[in-house]
Amino acid sequence: MHLLNNMRAALACILLLGTAVVSAAAPKTMFLFKDVLQSNTTALTTSGFNTLLIFRIGLTDAGDLVYYSTGDAGEAVDAPVVSDGVYTGGSALSDKIRSFKTLPATLVDRVEVSLVSHDTTFQIIRDLVASEGTGPESTLYRNFAALRSAWSLDALNNDDEGVYDLASTVAFAQMLGGLGLKYTIAPYTNRAFWADALSRINTDSNSQLLDHVYLQVYDGGAGNDPASWKSALGGMKIAPVEWVVNDAKPYEGTSPDAARAEFAEWFAGGPSRGRGTGTTTTSRRWARRTPSTGTC
């Protein structure tokens, strides 16, 4: 997400809720920044969220996949997980992730993983698409097929914040669709690019491939208005993403009550603290949320 360098210094989750531009069936999503092996599985699977979005997967120059997260002390946790089409991340990690949807009392029915522009991931995807394509023998296809199978993934999330290469974005998304995955985006700016990408990704043969838009409404996206993004994306339903505080960093972000008020105002169709005007009266810095039943 935006300002990733600040985030990687701490364990974190991010809260997503519905608004007026999201139907009752919209996902209730938690972004998981903490290493999932250290997370409270009971809290994650029973606290009311039906979608978990793991943050994050990156690519090496060779196209291998690495799971980047943060540990209990805020340290970087970088774990190679796929190389040359073979899952190498170990059964402890894959079993934990698969359990999110299989535990007896779980409310989770969808698990996504995010690709983020902190490093050269989207440049590597662009270059691999150009050099190898996205067919069954390509590096991208084989590696993401292995990851999908090992982690029982339902979707890949695109949080590109700098490369914005249309051709590779569309080709990569359609490749994932061929693997049986959905595709989501988490934009904070560049509506014209995302509108163009959406129109090309969702074809007549797969009109629901890109099925969720998680709009950042903090930091660089603090002035975003969900309704205007919905209009720009041709009526696509929008789910705003807000940072809220927790006991790890109580001085950053907005409070749960303030976040609820924002979502309520969006639901009612009214103004919300400068949203839609490009200004905001509340600082949007990196913050964290923990469920009441334990750390995420």
JORA-V399730 format. One record per residue. PSI is psi in radians with two decimals (none if undefined). NEAR is the number of other C-alpha atoms within 10 Angstrom. D_LAST is the distance of its C-alpha to the last C-alpha in Angstrom with 2 decimals. Layout:
psi->PSI near->NEAR d_last->D_LAST
psi->PSI near->NEAR d_last->D_LAST
This chain:
psi->3.06 near->23 d_last->17.60
psi->2.43 near->22 d_last->20.29
psi->0.81 near->12 d_last->20.46
psi->-0.57 near->13 d_last->18.22
psi->-0.65 near->11 d_last->19.75
psi->-0.68 near->11 d_last->18.25
psi->-0.70 near->20 d_last->14.71
psi->-0.16 near->20 d_last->15.03
psi->-0.08 near->14 d_last->15.62
psi->2.71 near->23 d_last->12.10
psi->2.56 near->27 d_last->8.46
psi->2.80 near->30 d_last->7.23
psi->2.84 near->26 d_last->6.43
psi->2.49 near->21 d_last->9.68
psi->2.39 near->20 d_last->11.17
psi->2.31 near->23 d_last->14.25
psi->2.89 near->19 d_last->16.78
psi->2.83 near->24 d_last->20.36
psi->-2.92 near->24 d_last->23.58
psi->-0.49 near->18 d_last->27.28
psi->0.20 near->21 d_last->27.35
psi->2.34 near->22 d_last->24.85
psi->2.96 near->12 d_last->26.12
psi->-0.39 near->9 d_last->24.79
psi->0.08 near->7 d_last->23.74
psi->2.69 near->17 d_last->21.51
psi->2.59 near->21 d_last->17.96
psi->1.89 near->16 d_last->15.02
psi->2.43 near->24 d_last->12.64
psi->2.25 near->23 d_last->9.13
psi->2.23 near->22 d_last->9.36
psi->1.80 near->25 d_last->7.04
psi->-0.49 near->25 d_last->8.39
psi->2.60 near->28 d_last->6.80
psi->2.11 near->25 d_last->9.03
psi->-0.41 near->20 d_last->8.14
psi->-0.34 near->14 d_last->10.43
psi->0.08 near->13 d_last->8.39
psi->2.79 near->19 d_last->5.12
psi->1.71 near->14 d_last->5.60
psi->-0.69 near->19 d_last->7.80
psi->-0.76 near->15 d_last->9.46
psi->-0.77 near->18 d_last->6.98
psi->-0.63 near->26 d_last->6.46
psi->-0.16 near->23 d_last->10.21
psi->0.03 near->17 d_last->11.70
psi->0.04 near->14 d_last->10.47
psi->-0.14 near->15 d_last->13.03
psi->2.38 near->21 d_last->11.85
psi->-0.11 near->21 d_last->14.35
psi->2.28 near->24 d_last->13.54
psi->2.31 near->24 d_last->10.78
psi->1.87 near->21 d_last->11.95
psi->2.32 near->25 d_last->11.27
psi->1.91 near->25 d_last->12.32
psi->2.91 near->24 d_last->14.95
psi->2.38 near->22 d_last->18.25
psi->2.89 near->23 d_last->21.31
psi->2.42 near->22 d_last->24.91
psi->3.03 near->15 d_last->27.35
psi->-0.54 near->13 d_last->30.96
psi->-0.10 near->12 d_last->31.87
psi->0.03 near->23 d_last->29.33
psi->2.74 near->21 d_last->27.10
psi->2.40 near->26 d_last->23.37
psi->2.34 near->20 d_last->20.79
psi->2.01 near->21 d_last->16.98
psi->2.18 near->21 d_last->15.87
psi->-2.95 near->25 d_last->12.40
psi->2.51 near->24 d_last->11.41
psi->-3.04 near->21 d_last->11.09
psi->-0.61 near->15 d_last->10.28
psi->0.17 near->10 d_last->13.47
psi->0.12 near->17 d_last->13.05
psi->2.70 near->15 d_last->15.50
psi->2.39 near->17 d_last->16.16
psi->1.79 near->15 d_last->15.45
psi->1.98 near->16 d_last->18.18
psi->1.99 near->16 d_last->18.94
psi->2.34 near->18 d_last->22.00
psi->-0.42 near->22 d_last->21.44
psi->2.32 near->24 d_last->24.69
psi->2.22 near->20 d_last->28.20
psi->0.75 near->16 d_last->31.42
psi->0.16 near->20 d_last->30.11
psi->2.31 near->16 d_last->28.65
psi->2.23 near->23 d_last->25.05
psi->0.19 near->18 d_last->24.54
psi->-0.07 near->19 d_last->20.81
psi->2.65 near->13 d_last->21.25
psi->-0.51 near->12 d_last->20.63
psi->-0.77 near->9 d_last->17.55
psi->-0.83 near->17 d_last->15.58
psi->-0.71 near->20 d_last->17.44
psi->-0.69 near->14 d_last->17.25
psi->-0.80 near->17 d_last->13.46
psi->-0.74 near->21 d_last->13.33
psi->-0.51 near->16 d_last->16.32
psi->-0.38 near->17 d_last->14.98
psi->-0.55 near->25 d_last->12.58
psi->-0.11 near->21 d_last->15.96
psi->-0.23 near->14 d_last->18.02
psi->2.55 near->14 d_last->16.60
psi->-0.69 near->9 d_last->19.07
psi->0.17 near->11 d_last->17.04
psi->2.52 near->20 d_last->14.84
psi->-0.02 near->18 d_last->15.17
psi->2.24 near->23 d_last->14.19
psi->0.12 near->15 d_last->17.42
psi->2.31 near->18 d_last->16.74
psi->2.21 near->22 d_last->14.86
psi->2.85 near->25 d_last->15.79
psi->2.53 near->24 d_last->15.69
psi->2.54 near->24 d_last->16.78
psi->2.25 near->24 d_last->19.79
psi->2.62 near->24 d_last->20.06
psi->0.59 near->18 d_last->23.15
psi->-0.58 near->17 d_last->22.10
psi->-2.48 near->13 d_last->24.61
psi->0.33 near->16 d_last->27.46
psi->-0.88 near->21 d_last->25.62
psi->-0.45 near->25 d_last->27.44
psi->-0.72 near->19 d_last->30.68
psi->-0.75 near->18 d_last->30.48
psi->-0.80 near->24 d_last->29.91
psi->-0.81 near->21 d_last->32.86
psi->-0.65 near->15 d_last->35.04
psi->-0.67 near->20 d_last->34.28
psi->-0.74 near->20 d_last->35.02
psi->-0.64 near->13 d_last->38.26
psi->-0.56 near->10 d_last->39.31
psi->-0.32 near->12 d_last->38.24
psi->-2.83 near->20 d_last->37.39
psi->0.39 near->22 d_last->34.76
psi->3.04 near->13 d_last->36.82
psi->-0.40 near->13 d_last->35.89
psi->-0.04 near->12 d_last->37.15
psi->2.74 near->17 d_last->35.29
psi->-0.80 near->22 d_last->32.59
psi->-0.81 near->28 d_last->30.06
psi->-0.87 near->19 d_last->30.84
psi->-0.71 near->21 d_last->30.75
psi->-0.72 near->21 d_last->27.54
psi->-0.47 near->24 d_last->25.51
psi->-0.72 near->23 d_last->27.16
psi->-0.72 near->20 d_last->26.00
psi->-0.77 near->23 d_last->22.36
psi->-0.80 near->20 d_last->22.49
psi->-0.78 near->14 d_last->24.05
psi->-0.66 near->22 d_last->21.81
psi->-0.01 near->21 d_last->18.48
psi->0.88 near->20 d_last->20.05
psi->2.65 near->22 d_last->19.13
psi->-0.41 near->18 d_last->20.33
psi->2.74 near->25 d_last->20.41
psi->2.41 near->25 d_last->20.43
psi->2.34 near->25 d_last->19.50
psi->2.01 near->22 d_last->21.94
psi->0.76 near->21 d_last->20.98
psi->2.21 near->23 d_last->24.40
psi->0.37 near->17 d_last->25.33
psi->-0.56 near->14 d_last->28.54
psi->-0.90 near->13 d_last->30.38
psi->0.88 near->16 d_last->31.01
psi->1.97 near->15 d_last->33.37
psi->-0.81 near->15 d_last->34.31
psi->-0.82 near->13 d_last->36.04
psi->-0.55 near->20 d_last->33.31
psi->-0.82 near->23 d_last->30.57
psi->-0.79 near->18 d_last->32.57
psi->-0.73 near->19 d_last->33.60
psi->-0.78 near->22 d_last->30.13
psi->-0.77 near->26 d_last->28.76
psi->-0.55 near->23 d_last->31.72
psi->-0.78 near->20 d_last->31.27
psi->-0.67 near->22 d_last->27.74
psi->-0.65 near->20 d_last->29.27
psi->-0.38 near->16 d_last->31.79
psi->-0.02 near->18 d_last->29.09
psi->0.25 near->15 d_last->27.88
psi->2.63 near->22 d_last->24.87
psi->2.96 near->21 d_last->24.27
psi->2.30 near->25 d_last->23.92
psi->2.86 near->22 d_last->21.99
psi->2.70 near->20 d_last->22.26
psi->1.17 near->24 d_last->20.37
psi->2.77 near->23 d_last->23.42
psi->-0.24 near->23 d_last->24.06
psi->-3.12 near->17 d_last->27.81
psi->0.96 near->11 d_last->30.78
psi->-0.63 near->14 d_last->31.25
psi->-0.73 near->12 d_last->34.49
psi->-0.85 near->14 d_last->32.91
psi->-0.60 near->21 d_last->30.21
psi->-0.74 near->18 d_last->32.89
psi->-0.76 near->14 d_last->35.11
psi->-0.76 near->20 d_last->32.44
psi->-0.78 near->23 d_last->31.51
psi->-0.47 near->14 d_last->35.19
psi->-0.51 near->19 d_last->35.71
psi->-0.80 near->22 d_last->32.61
psi->1.59 near->19 d_last->33.11
psi->3.03 near->13 d_last->36.53
psi->-0.58 near->8 d_last->38.75
psi->-0.31 near->7 d_last->37.79
psi->1.25 near->12 d_last->34.02
psi->-0.21 near->13 d_last->33.65
psi->0.43 near->14 d_last->29.98
psi->-0.96 near->22 d_last->28.66
psi->1.77 near->26 d_last->26.89
psi->-0.18 near->16 d_last->25.39
psi->2.44 near->21 d_last->22.63
psi->2.01 near->24 d_last->22.70
psi->1.71 near->25 d_last->19.57
psi->2.17 near->23 d_last->21.44
psi->2.19 near->25 d_last->20.16
psi->0.65 near->23 d_last->21.49
psi->2.95 near->24 d_last->20.55
psi->-2.16 near->20 d_last->22.05
psi->-0.35 near->16 d_last->24.68
psi->0.28 near->21 d_last->24.20
psi->-0.47 near->24 d_last->24.43
psi->0.07 near->22 d_last->27.82
psi->2.41 near->23 d_last->26.90
psi->2.03 near->22 d_last->28.22
psi->-0.68 near->25 d_last->26.75
psi->-0.67 near->21 d_last->30.19
psi->-0.59 near->13 d_last->31.96
psi->-0.67 near->24 d_last->29.60
psi->-0.76 near->19 d_last->30.20
psi->-0.77 near->13 d_last->33.89
psi->-0.52 near->15 d_last->33.76
psi->0.46 near->21 d_last->31.99
psi->0.53 near->11 d_last->34.65
psi->0.07 near->12 d_last->32.92
psi->2.34 near->19 d_last->29.64
psi->2.44 near->23 d_last->27.00
psi->2.37 near->26 d_last->24.48
psi->1.86 near->28 d_last->20.88
psi->2.54 near->25 d_last->20.11
psi->2.23 near->26 d_last->16.86
psi->2.47 near->29 d_last->16.22
psi->2.34 near->26 d_last->14.19
psi->2.70 near->27 d_last->13.30
psi->2.86 near->22 d_last->12.91
psi->-3.03 near->22 d_last->10.70
psi->-0.26 near->11 d_last->11.93
psi->-0.68 near->15 d_last->11.33
psi->1.35 near->16 d_last->13.89
psi->-0.13 near->14 d_last->15.54
psi->0.10 near->13 d_last->18.55
psi->2.57 near->17 d_last->17.36
psi->-2.98 near->24 d_last->16.96
psi->2.83 near->24 d_last->17.88
psi->2.77 near->18 d_last->17.04
psi->-0.71 near->16 d_last->15.65
psi->-0.71 near->10 d_last->19.29
psi->-0.66 near->12 d_last->20.74
psi->-0.75 near->19 d_last->18.58
psi->-0.70 near->16 d_last->19.76
psi->-0.70 near->14 d_last->23.26
psi->-0.82 near->20 d_last->23.16
psi->-0.65 near->22 d_last->22.20
psi->-0.69 near->16 d_last->24.89
psi->-0.69 near->16 d_last->27.44
psi->-0.72 near->22 d_last->26.79
psi->-0.67 near->15 d_last->27.16
psi->-0.16 near->12 d_last->30.40
psi->0.23 near->14 d_last->31.57
psi->3.10 near->11 d_last->32.16
psi->2.67 near->13 d_last->31.45
psi->1.59 near->18 d_last->28.11
psi->0.85 near->16 d_last->28.41
psi->0.04 near->15 d_last->30.45
psi->2.43 near->20 d_last->28.65
psi->-0.20 near->18 d_last->31.14
psi->-0.13 near->13 d_last->33.36
psi->0.02 near->12 d_last->31.69
psi->2.84 near->13 d_last->30.93
psi->2.57 near->19 d_last->28.33
psi->0.00 near->11 d_last->28.64
psi->2.33 near->13 d_last->25.04
psi->2.39 near->12 d_last->23.58
psi->1.50 near->19 d_last->20.90
psi->3.04 near->21 d_last->19.20
psi->2.22 near->27 d_last->15.84
psi->3.03 near->26 d_last->13.27
psi->2.70 near->26 d_last->9.60
psi->2.41 near->26 d_last->7.93
psi->2.39 near->20 d_last->5.69
psi->2.76 near->15 d_last->6.75
psi->-0.35 near->10 d_last->9.68
psi->0.06 near->12 d_last->9.04
psi->2.99 near->12 d_last->6.45
psi->2.57 near->21 d_last->3.75
psi->none near->26 d_last->0.00
